[in-house]
Amino acid sequence: MTKADIVNEVAKATGLEKITVQNVVEAFMDSVKDSLSNDKNVYLRGFGSFIVKKRAQKTARNISKNQTITIPEHSIPSFKPAKVFMSQVKTNVK
């Protein structure tokens, strides 16, 4: 499902204009991105959590150049689904 599909589904379900729904979806995604970039997690009860995970510094190998490189500590965004969400998905598997 794409963002356009989500906009269409929400517009159909609510009776709102697509442009209004698109603005709301864009504003929601901007809010989530802004919060995560400021190290603030986003919790949506019954749906899940958008969290920032910290990755420790590690060493890796560049096989083509036969070099050892250091990957610095960094943060990555992650999504952790709620238990209710997980159980709904598990029961709908075909």
Sequence and secondary structure as in RCSB ss.txt:
>XXXX:A:sequence
MTKADIVNEVAKATGLEKITVQNVVEAFMDSVKDSLSNDKNVYLRGFGSFIVKKRAQKTARNISKNQTITIPEHS
IPSFKPAKVFMSQVKTNVK
>XXXX:A:secstr
  HHHHHHHHHHHH   HHHHHHHHHHHHHHHHHHHHTT  EEETTTEEEEEEEE  EEEEETTTTEEEEE  EE
EEEEEE HHHHHHHHHT  
